[in-house]
Amino acid sequence: MKIALDAMGGDFAPTSTVAGAVAALEKDHDIEIILVGDQARIEKELAHIEVATALRKRFTIHHASQIVDMADSAIDAVRRKKDSSISRAVDLLANGEAEALVSAGHTGAFVVAATLKLRTLPGIDRPGIATVMPTEANPFLLIDAGANVDSEPKHLLQFGIMGSVYSSKVIGRKNPRVGLMSIGTEAGKGNELTKAAYEELSRARINFIGNVEGHDLFNRPVDVVVCDGFVGNVILKTSESLAGAIFSWLKRELKKDLVRQTGALLAKEAFYTIRRKTNTEEYGGMPLLGVNGICIKAHGNSSSKAIKNAIRVAREAVAHKVNPHIVEEISRHGQS
C-alpha cells in the first residue's frame, strides 16, 4: 500500500513529517511512503535519522519546489502554486500512484486541491472533515469539522450517511447512532438549516436518533454528530483548548503544596490515562470524507507521533474500503 505524505506541510515540517513516516514504516510493514516536497531537505532529514537500508527502500521522494504558506488563500494556493507539496501529493493520488495521502498543511488548500483534482464521490455534493472526539467511554465522530463554512440540508444529510459508514466500518460501531447538533432535542428546535436537515436525516436509512445538544456530547454521546463546518470547527477547537487548559490549571494547583504533590503522585496513572484520551496525537488525522480518494488531514502542529498515527488512519481507511461503502450507502438512500 503506497501512501503519499505532504512532507512540507505542518508547523514542524519536514522534521516531524519525515520522522513520523519512519515510525509508521517501522510499525506497519505493508506500507510504502512517498515523501512529497523539497528533495534536498527531505534527504537531509532522512540522513539525520539514519534510516536503515531495508527501511529506506520503502521510501520514495517526489520533488515539489513550492510550499503552501498559512497566509495563502486556498484557491490561490492551488491555482498559482501548482508545484506545491500538497498539490503534487493530490496528483499522485489522482493518477493512481498512491492509495491515500496525508497532510498537516493548509486545511483550505488541502480541501480545495482534493475536491478539484479528485472530485467528489457519486451522490456527494461536498466533502466533510470527520474527527474522532474522546469521551469517558467510547469516542464519537464529529462531521463536518471545518471543510465547509456554509452548508445546505442535503450536505448535512450526506455528512450523516458518510459519518455512519466510517463509524461502522473503521471505528467498529454496530448500527451507529447519528445525532444532529442543535440547541434543543425537540425536532422543531434550531435554525432553518438544522430544522430542514432534521427532516432529511429522518428519512435516511441510518440510525438517526434526532437532535443532540452541547451538554450531550461528552456525557451522553451518540456515535456520530452531524453539523456544518463552522459549528464543527468551533466545537473541535474549543474542546481541544479546554482540555489543554484544564490540565494546565490542574498541574498548577497540584504543585502548590507537598500534600497535593503527594496526592498527585499517587494518582499519576489516572492522570496519564485521561491525558492519553484527550491527546490529539493519539488520533493522528481526520479523514476528508466524500472525495474520490483517501485523504487524511493532520493538525498543523502535528508531532512525529501524530504524523505516524495519521498514516495509520490512512492505512485503515484504505483497508476498510471506506469509499466504496459510502457510494453504496448513498446509492441505497437514493433508491429509498
Secondary structure, DSSP 8 states (H G I E B T S, - for coil): -EEEEETT-STTTTHHHHHHHHHHHHH-TT-EEEEEE-HHHHHHHHHHHT--HHHHTTEEEEE--B---TTS-HHHHHHH-TTBHHHHHHHHHHTTS-SEEEE-S-HHHHHHHHHHHH-B-TT-SS-EEEEEE--SSS-EEEE-SSS-SS--HHHHHHHHHHHHHHIIIII--SS-EEEEE-SSSSTT-S-HHHHHHHHHHHTSSSEEEEEE-GGGTTTS--SEEE--HHHHHHHHHHHHHHHHHHHHHHHHHHTSSHHHHHHHHHTHHHHHHHHHHH-HHHH-EEEEETBSSEEEEE-TT--HHHHHHHHHHHHHHHHTTHHHHHHHHHHHHHH-
